[in-house]
Amino acid sequence: MGSTKDHLTHLGSVPIFSACTQRELQRIAKAGTDVTMTAGSIIIDQGQTGREAFVVMSGTVTVKRNGRKVATLGPGSIVGELSLLDHGPRTATVTCDTDCELFVLDQRHFTGVIDEVPSIGTKVLAHLAGVVRELDRQYFG
């Protein structure tokens, strides 16, 4: 699996974590685990309850919503991030196109990190507010 430096580089490139300091990223990196999945593996199944997010460390994944391809993602991308905040149903299916190394962060451990380092929660909320504002702008002009 990747080194701590690789983890910090990939986590720092994830938009939801991009405002975090190196120290904050290190804390997030310690809360997750690494997994390897083979090409064709389903990482996330649309409609199922989510409990974790996945950062792609190597390889590529395809995101499909209602059976329609919406994205192909590679290293530094995150999928399932809404599950860090709630246990709602997955909004898409994500499948490994290639063998993939993934960093897995579950809600319980992420919540523990936010409890220990509240500034991470503030930065995540600020990012999400920006996303909502952009969607509002796109929808309402």
Z-matrix of the N, CA and C atoms (Angstrom, degrees):
N
C 1 1.451
C 2 1.523 1 109.12
N 3 1.296 2 114.39 1 171.47
C 4 1.446 3 120.67 2 -177.36
C 5 1.521 4 112.95 3 -69.28
N 6 1.318 5 114.81 4 161.27
C 7 1.452 6 121.12 5 177.85
C 8 1.524 7 110.28 6 -79.82
N 9 1.329 8 115.89 7 171.74
C 10 1.460 9 120.16 8 176.23
C 11 1.520 10 109.95 9 -58.98
N 12 1.330 11 117.24 10 -38.50
C 13 1.470 12 121.30 11 178.81
C 14 1.527 13 109.99 12 -61.26
N 15 1.342 14 117.11 13 -42.59
C 16 1.469 15 121.05 14 177.08
C 17 1.522 16 110.86 15 -60.82
N 18 1.321 17 116.56 16 -43.92
C 19 1.460 18 120.63 17 178.94
C 20 1.526 19 110.43 18 -59.18
N 21 1.318 20 117.02 19 -46.96
C 22 1.458 21 120.77 20 -178.66
C 23 1.522 22 111.40 21 -64.59
N 24 1.322 23 116.77 22 -39.47
C 25 1.468 24 120.41 23 178.23
C 26 1.518 25 110.34 24 -62.96
N 27 1.318 26 117.44 25 -48.49
C 28 1.469 27 120.92 26 -178.66
C 29 1.529 28 110.94 27 -67.56
N 30 1.320 29 118.05 28 -44.82
C 31 1.465 30 120.16 29 179.41
C 32 1.523 31 110.74 30 -62.59
N 33 1.324 32 117.57 31 -39.12
C 34 1.459 33 121.05 32 179.65
C 35 1.513 34 113.65 33 -66.98
N 36 1.340 35 116.90 34 -22.33
C 37 1.464 36 120.22 35 179.43
C 38 1.530 37 112.55 36 -88.98
N 39 1.325 38 116.95 37 -9.58
C 40 1.461 39 121.78 38 177.94
C 41 1.529 40 107.74 39 -76.37
N 42 1.329 41 118.29 40 121.94
C 43 1.474 42 119.95 41 -175.20
C 44 1.528 43 114.81 42 -51.14
N 45 1.317 44 118.07 43 -39.79
C 46 1.460 45 119.99 44 -177.01
C 47 1.536 46 111.86 45 -66.69
N 48 1.342 47 117.86 46 -21.53
C 49 1.456 48 122.45 47 -179.77
C 50 1.529 49 112.99 48 -111.85
N 51 1.316 50 118.48 49 1.34
C 52 1.465 51 121.17 50 -170.96
C 53 1.528 52 114.28 51 -63.79
N 54 1.326 53 118.88 52 -24.15
C 55 1.467 54 121.02 53 179.09
C 56 1.525 55 112.58 54 -85.56
N 57 1.313 56 117.30 55 -3.84
C 58 1.467 57 120.73 56 -177.51
C 59 1.526 58 111.31 57 -75.20
N 60 1.330 59 115.01 58 147.61
C 61 1.459 60 121.19 59 175.46
C 62 1.525 61 109.26 60 -75.29
N 63 1.328 62 116.45 61 168.64
C 64 1.462 63 120.37 62 177.03
C 65 1.526 64 110.73 63 -60.10
N 66 1.313 65 117.10 64 -38.85
C 67 1.469 66 120.57 65 179.19
C 68 1.536 67 110.58 66 -63.98
N 69 1.329 68 116.36 67 -42.25
C 70 1.467 69 120.29 68 178.53
C 71 1.529 70 110.59 69 -65.53
N 72 1.334 71 116.11 70 -41.48
C 73 1.470 72 119.62 71 177.84
C 74 1.527 73 110.84 72 -63.09
N 75 1.314 74 117.30 73 -37.54
C 76 1.466 75 120.79 74 177.32
C 77 1.524 76 110.35 75 -61.80
N 78 1.315 77 116.52 76 -39.95
C 79 1.476 78 120.17 77 179.59
C 80 1.528 79 110.26 78 -65.84
N 81 1.328 80 116.63 79 -41.69
C 82 1.468 81 120.53 80 177.22
C 83 1.530 82 109.69 81 -63.35
N 84 1.332 83 116.67 82 -44.06
C 85 1.471 84 120.97 83 -178.53
C 86 1.527 85 111.42 84 -60.11
N 87 1.325 86 117.07 85 -36.00
C 88 1.466 87 120.44 86 -179.95
C 89 1.529 88 111.97 87 -70.90
N 90 1.330 89 116.94 88 -20.90
C 91 1.470 90 120.51 89 -176.09
C 92 1.519 91 113.37 90 -85.25
N 93 1.321 92 117.80 91 -11.87
C 94 1.460 93 120.49 92 -176.30
C 95 1.513 94 113.18 93 -107.30
N 96 1.323 95 114.58 94 179.53
C 97 1.457 96 121.47 95 177.79
C 98 1.524 97 109.37 96 -132.68
N 99 1.304 98 116.08 97 161.11
C 100 1.458 99 122.53 98 177.98
C 101 1.514 100 109.98 99 -101.80
N 102 1.327 101 115.76 100 139.43
C 103 1.459 102 121.17 101 173.37
C 104 1.519 103 108.76 102 -135.79
N 105 1.322 104 115.06 103 153.15
C 106 1.461 105 121.74 104 174.02
C 107 1.517 106 107.38 105 -114.77
N 108 1.331 107 115.82 106 132.01
C 109 1.465 108 120.71 107 178.35
C 110 1.524 109 108.24 108 -126.31
N 111 1.319 110 115.88 109 145.60
C 112 1.462 111 120.68 110 -177.47
C 113 1.526 112 111.07 111 -87.96
N 114 1.314 113 115.15 112 158.62
C 115 1.463 114 121.45 113 177.70
C 116 1.528 115 109.11 114 -52.94
N 117 1.332 116 115.98 115 136.16
C 118 1.456 117 121.91 116 -179.73
C 119 1.521 118 114.09 117 93.32
N 120 1.324 119 117.46 118 -12.71
C 121 1.469 120 120.55 119 179.77
C 122 1.522 121 110.92 120 -69.74
N 123 1.315 122 115.72 121 140.24
C 124 1.465 123 121.22 122 174.87
C 125 1.525 124 107.73 123 -88.69
N 126 1.323 125 115.55 124 121.16
C 127 1.462 126 121.39 125 178.83
C 128 1.526 127 109.52 126 -86.41
N 129 1.316 128 115.37 127 -45.15
C 130 1.463 129 122.66 128 -177.62
C 131 1.522 130 107.76 129 -132.94
N 132 1.321 131 116.74 130 136.93
C 133 1.468 132 122.07 131 179.54
C 134 1.532 133 108.93 132 -115.35
N 135 1.325 134 116.26 133 116.44
C 136 1.463 135 121.46 134 -177.39
C 137 1.523 136 110.76 135 -51.32
N 138 1.334 137 115.14 136 135.32
C 139 1.454 138 121.90 137 178.14
C 140 1.517 139 114.29 138 93.77
N 141 1.336 140 117.05 139 -23.01
C 142 1.463 141 120.16 140 179.17
C 143 1.523 142 110.26 141 -75.60
N 144 1.312 143 117.52 142 156.38
C 145 1.456 144 121.75 143 177.37
C 146 1.520 145 109.41 144 -70.67
N 147 1.333 146 115.65 145 133.37
C 148 1.451 147 120.42 146 -179.78
C 149 1.517 148 111.73 147 -99.61
N 150 1.321 149 115.99 148 143.15
C 151 1.458 150 121.32 149 177.67
C 152 1.521 151 112.76 150 -134.41
N 153 1.346 152 116.67 151 0.18
C 154 1.449 153 119.61 152 -178.50
C 155 1.523 154 111.02 153 -154.02
N 156 1.333 155 114.02 154 162.07
C 157 1.459 156 122.20 155 175.25
C 158 1.526 157 107.86 156 -116.24
N 159 1.321 158 115.96 157 158.47
C 160 1.457 159 121.80 158 -177.21
C 161 1.527 160 109.48 159 -129.91
N 162 1.336 161 116.32 160 127.43
C 163 1.464 162 121.37 161 173.30
C 164 1.522 163 106.49 162 -102.12
N 165 1.321 164 116.92 163 126.68
C 166 1.457 165 121.66 164 179.10
C 167 1.529 166 107.71 165 -75.98
N 168 1.313 167 115.80 166 118.34
C 169 1.471 168 121.59 167 178.47
C 170 1.529 169 110.24 168 -93.34
N 171 1.332 170 116.43 169 -38.04
C 172 1.463 171 121.16 170 174.85
C 173 1.524 172 107.99 171 -153.03
N 174 1.322 173 115.82 172 152.94
C 175 1.454 174 121.82 173 -178.27
C 176 1.520 175 111.56 174 95.31
N 177 1.328 176 115.67 175 -175.83
C 178 1.464 177 120.89 176 178.70
C 179 1.526 178 109.69 177 -132.39
N 180 1.326 179 114.59 178 151.03
C 181 1.459 180 121.89 179 178.74
C 182 1.526 181 108.96 180 -130.11
N 183 1.330 182 115.57 181 153.65
C 184 1.458 183 121.60 182 175.22
C 185 1.517 184 108.86 183 -111.71
N 186 1.328 185 114.96 184 134.97
C 187 1.459 186 122.37 185 178.13
C 188 1.526 187 107.58 186 -106.31
N 189 1.334 188 116.56 187 125.46
C 190 1.465 189 121.75 188 177.32
C 191 1.517 190 109.07 189 -125.08
N 192 1.322 191 114.82 190 136.48
C 193 1.461 192 120.81 191 175.71
C 194 1.516 193 107.23 192 -119.17
N 195 1.332 194 115.58 193 124.13
C 196 1.463 195 121.60 194 -176.23
C 197 1.526 196 111.24 195 52.84
N 198 1.333 197 116.50 196 39.25
C 199 1.458 198 122.46 197 176.96
C 200 1.519 199 115.05 198 80.56
N 201 1.329 200 117.72 199 -2.70
C 202 1.470 201 121.53 200 -177.53
C 203 1.530 202 110.04 201 -106.41
N 204 1.324 203 116.01 202 128.81
C 205 1.463 204 120.84 203 -179.03
C 206 1.527 205 109.91 204 -64.86
N 207 1.343 206 115.59 205 128.58
C 208 1.458 207 120.26 206 178.07
C 209 1.528 208 112.60 207 -117.15
N 210 1.335 209 117.86 208 -17.10
C 211 1.468 210 119.18 209 179.86
C 212 1.518 211 111.17 210 -167.78
N 213 1.327 212 114.40 211 153.52
C 214 1.455 213 123.00 212 166.00
C 215 1.515 214 105.33 213 -119.57
N 216 1.323 215 116.76 214 127.77
C 217 1.455 216 121.41 215 -173.79
C 218 1.518 217 110.84 216 -123.88
N 219 1.327 218 115.37 217 151.60
C 220 1.455 219 120.94 218 179.63
C 221 1.512 220 111.91 219 -129.84
N 222 1.331 221 116.39 220 -160.92
C 223 1.460 222 121.62 221 -176.12
C 224 1.535 223 113.01 222 -51.89
N 225 1.340 224 114.06 223 136.38
C 226 1.455 225 120.77 224 -179.06
C 227 1.513 226 113.64 225 90.88
N 228 1.321 227 117.85 226 -5.53
C 229 1.462 228 121.71 227 178.12
C 230 1.519 229 109.71 228 -88.74
N 231 1.329 230 115.49 229 153.46
C 232 1.463 231 120.71 230 177.22
C 233 1.522 232 108.52 231 -121.79
N 234 1.315 233 116.04 232 142.40
C 235 1.465 234 122.43 233 173.53
C 236 1.519 235 107.79 234 -131.21
N 237 1.330 236 115.42 235 145.99
C 238 1.457 237 120.47 236 178.56
C 239 1.510 238 114.47 237 82.51
N 240 1.340 239 117.76 238 15.11
C 241 1.465 240 120.07 239 -173.97
C 242 1.520 241 114.25 240 -65.50
N 243 1.341 242 117.97 241 -23.75
C 244 1.467 243 118.80 242 176.27
C 245 1.527 244 110.95 243 -61.91
N 246 1.316 245 117.07 244 -26.79
C 247 1.462 246 121.11 245 -179.66
C 248 1.522 247 113.03 246 -71.74
N 249 1.328 248 116.86 247 -11.87
C 250 1.457 249 118.65 248 173.53
C 251 1.520 250 110.50 249 -73.48
N 252 1.336 251 115.93 250 -16.92
C 253 1.456 252 121.05 251 -174.74
C 254 1.516 253 113.33 252 -111.26
N 255 1.321 254 118.50 253 -26.49
C 256 1.461 255 121.22 254 179.25
C 257 1.528 256 109.99 255 -150.35
N 258 1.325 257 115.35 256 175.01
C 259 1.471 258 120.56 257 177.41
C 260 1.520 259 110.10 258 -107.39
N 261 1.317 260 116.79 259 33.02
C 262 1.457 261 120.73 260 -179.41
C 263 1.516 262 111.98 261 -70.42
N 264 1.329 263 115.82 262 171.21
C 265 1.463 264 119.69 263 179.72
C 266 1.528 265 111.55 264 -69.31
N 267 1.311 266 115.33 265 146.91
C 268 1.466 267 121.52 266 177.08
C 269 1.525 268 108.99 267 -63.52
N 270 1.332 269 116.45 268 139.17
C 271 1.462 270 121.03 269 -176.47
C 272 1.524 271 113.05 270 -93.95
N 273 1.323 272 117.50 271 -4.52
C 274 1.460 273 121.38 272 -178.97
C 275 1.526 274 109.38 273 -157.05
N 276 1.324 275 114.70 274 165.28
C 277 1.464 276 121.84 275 171.78
C 278 1.517 277 107.29 276 -103.45
N 279 1.335 278 116.41 277 135.37
C 280 1.463 279 121.77 278 179.62
C 281 1.519 280 107.99 279 -123.74
N 282 1.332 281 115.39 280 127.39
C 283 1.460 282 122.32 281 -176.58
C 284 1.524 283 109.84 282 -126.31
N 285 1.326 284 116.78 283 141.51
C 286 1.469 285 121.47 284 176.47
C 287 1.528 286 109.56 285 -71.89
N 288 1.321 287 116.73 286 123.99
C 289 1.466 288 121.04 287 172.99
C 290 1.524 289 110.36 288 -79.42
N 291 1.324 290 115.40 289 -34.00
C 292 1.458 291 123.41 290 -179.28
C 293 1.523 292 107.19 291 -128.82
N 294 1.316 293 116.54 292 175.08
C 295 1.458 294 118.30 293 168.92
C 296 1.522 295 106.60 294 -60.57
N 297 1.326 296 117.10 295 137.22
C 298 1.460 297 121.26 296 -174.52
C 299 1.521 298 111.46 297 -130.34
N 300 1.323 299 114.74 298 143.36
C 301 1.450 300 121.90 299 167.22
C 302 1.517 301 105.37 300 -104.03
N 303 1.329 302 115.77 301 127.46
C 304 1.457 303 121.73 302 -176.04
C 305 1.518 304 110.29 303 -125.54
N 306 1.327 305 115.46 304 145.03
C 307 1.455 306 122.10 305 171.52
C 308 1.520 307 105.77 306 -101.75
N 309 1.329 308 116.95 307 122.13
C 310 1.456 309 122.29 308 -175.07
C 311 1.520 310 109.32 309 -107.07
N 312 1.337 311 114.65 310 129.33
C 313 1.457 312 121.41 311 179.10
C 314 1.519 313 107.35 312 -126.35
N 315 1.342 314 116.66 313 116.14
C 316 1.466 315 118.30 314 -178.53
C 317 1.527 316 110.36 315 -93.30
N 318 1.330 317 114.56 316 160.47
C 319 1.459 318 120.88 317 -175.15
C 320 1.523 319 112.52 318 -59.87
N 321 1.300 320 117.33 319 -41.52
C 322 1.467 321 120.91 320 -177.67
C 323 1.524 322 111.03 321 -60.77
N 324 1.334 323 116.90 322 -47.69
C 325 1.461 324 119.87 323 179.86
C 326 1.531 325 111.40 324 -69.40
N 327 1.332 326 117.11 325 -37.31
C 328 1.463 327 120.10 326 178.97
C 329 1.527 328 110.76 327 -65.09
N 330 1.318 329 116.57 328 -41.24
C 331 1.467 330 120.23 329 177.32
C 332 1.529 331 109.99 330 -62.11
N 333 1.322 332 117.09 331 -38.61
C 334 1.465 333 120.94 332 176.16
C 335 1.518 334 112.09 333 -61.67
N 336 1.331 335 116.42 334 -39.74
C 337 1.471 336 120.73 335 177.68
C 338 1.527 337 109.95 336 -63.46
N 339 1.327 338 116.94 337 -44.30
C 340 1.467 339 120.56 338 179.81
C 341 1.527 340 110.59 339 -64.39
N 342 1.327 341 117.15 340 -38.02
C 343 1.468 342 120.40 341 176.72
C 344 1.534 343 110.97 342 -61.62
N 345 1.331 344 116.57 343 -39.04
C 346 1.462 345 121.64 344 -178.50
C 347 1.528 346 112.54 345 -79.56
N 348 1.345 347 116.52 346 -34.26
C 349 1.471 348 121.92 347 -176.57
C 350 1.533 349 107.97 348 -131.01
N 351 1.338 350 117.56 349 80.46
C 352 1.465 351 121.06 350 -174.51
C 353 1.533 352 114.39 351 -58.19
N 354 1.325 353 117.70 352 -25.32
C 355 1.467 354 119.63 353 -179.74
C 356 1.527 355 111.61 354 -61.57
N 357 1.335 356 117.85 355 -27.75
C 358 1.470 357 120.50 356 177.15
C 359 1.520 358 109.02 357 -65.34
N 360 1.317 359 117.62 358 -44.36
C 361 1.465 360 121.07 359 178.68
C 362 1.518 361 111.62 360 -60.74
N 363 1.324 362 116.56 361 -41.37
C 364 1.466 363 120.85 362 178.79
C 365 1.525 364 110.48 363 -61.62
N 366 1.320 365 117.47 364 -41.69
C 367 1.467 366 121.53 365 -179.27
C 368 1.527 367 111.23 366 -69.85
N 369 1.327 368 117.57 367 -38.14
C 370 1.465 369 121.19 368 176.86
C 371 1.532 370 109.69 369 -64.08
N 372 1.343 371 116.70 370 -44.18
C 373 1.465 372 120.31 371 178.32
C 374 1.528 373 111.46 372 -62.66
N 375 1.321 374 117.41 373 -40.02
C 376 1.465 375 120.40 374 178.25
C 377 1.526 376 110.80 375 -62.89
N 378 1.329 377 116.23 376 -41.24
C 379 1.474 378 119.61 377 177.17
C 380 1.524 379 110.41 378 -61.86
N 381 1.323 380 116.66 379 -46.91
C 382 1.463 381 120.45 380 -179.27
C 383 1.527 382 111.66 381 -63.13
N 384 1.326 383 117.49 382 -37.14
C 385 1.467 384 120.25 383 175.74
C 386 1.522 385 110.21 384 -61.51
N 387 1.320 386 117.27 385 -39.69
C 388 1.463 387 121.09 386 176.88
C 389 1.516 388 112.05 387 -62.98
N 390 1.315 389 116.73 388 -39.80
C 391 1.468 390 120.95 389 177.76
C 392 1.528 391 110.20 390 -63.69
N 393 1.324 392 116.81 391 -45.79
C 394 1.469 393 120.74 392 179.28
C 395 1.528 394 109.84 393 -61.74
N 396 1.324 395 118.03 394 -43.19
C 397 1.471 396 121.16 395 179.03
C 398 1.526 397 111.28 396 -61.14
N 399 1.330 398 116.50 397 -42.16
C 400 1.468 399 119.86 398 -179.97
C 401 1.524 400 110.93 399 -66.24
N 402 1.316 401 117.06 400 -42.08
C 403 1.466 402 120.06 401 177.21
C 404 1.529 403 110.73 402 -63.56
N 405 1.317 404 116.97 403 -40.29
C 406 1.468 405 121.34 404 177.20
C 407 1.523 406 109.92 405 -61.36
N 408 1.337 407 116.48 406 -43.81
C 409 1.467 408 120.64 407 179.30
C 410 1.525 409 111.19 408 -62.70
N 411 1.330 410 116.40 409 -42.92
C 412 1.463 411 120.13 410 179.66
C 413 1.529 412 111.63 411 -65.32
N 414 1.307 413 116.60 412 -37.87
C 415 1.461 414 120.53 413 -175.87
C 416 1.521 415 112.06 414 -79.85
N 417 1.327 416 116.29 415 -44.38
C 418 1.459 417 120.12 416 -173.64
C 419 1.528 418 113.89 417 -104.16
N 420 1.327 419 116.46 418 -11.30
C 421 1.476 420 119.57 419 177.24
C 422 1.460 421 116.55 420 87.76
